[in-house]
Amino acid sequence: MKNFENKALKLASNALSWTDEAIQKFTSLESLPEPLDCKPGCHYCCYNLPMVTPPEALLIGYHVEQNFTNQEKKGISDRINKVLDRITEISPYEIPMMRHELPCIFLEDGMCMVYSVRPAVCRTCTSTSAEHCKLIFETRNHRARLRCYQQIREIFHTVHSRLVNHCREMGCQADPLPLAETTRDYFKHPEPINAWLQGEIVFCISI
């Protein structure tokens, strides 16, 4: 991979590493009242349309491009089309209320297919009660608040804003967009990483 491509992917990977380190530092505090209850296979928060910054989208797209089989890529494409068809002409305000119908395009058998490169929004979506998450999901009470630590949400806002600001300083597309759309657009573009670094608009939300 060329050096200019490394710059884009390194920007995302460094931000995600910082996110993990910040979460680990916080959760290692002896005074923490409750431990996090998130574990493999607990996927209630994965029924959503996560927003990702362009560098995160490029890192995920590159990971899929390099590591997924053609059959797996087709499965992802089919899931993207299914999600986008479902939300066409739906108000953005209605989407959170129907999230139980919108599994992440990378959710398979209760597990994340891109776990190692999952975006900051997923890394910081944590809970001290998996049972409470399950109850919220099964009752479809999506107005209920998760039992999470505000400090971890602040970690997300910090890394998110830093990524956006860094993109703007570079003169590159910066606004976050839904993961389904960015993944679709990554594979529609012949050279998405290079184009993004040159200031082109690689990702859009028009379907």
Order of alpha helices (4+ residues) and beta strands (2+ residues): alpha-beta-alpha-alpha-beta-beta-alpha-alpha-alpha-beta-alpha-alpha
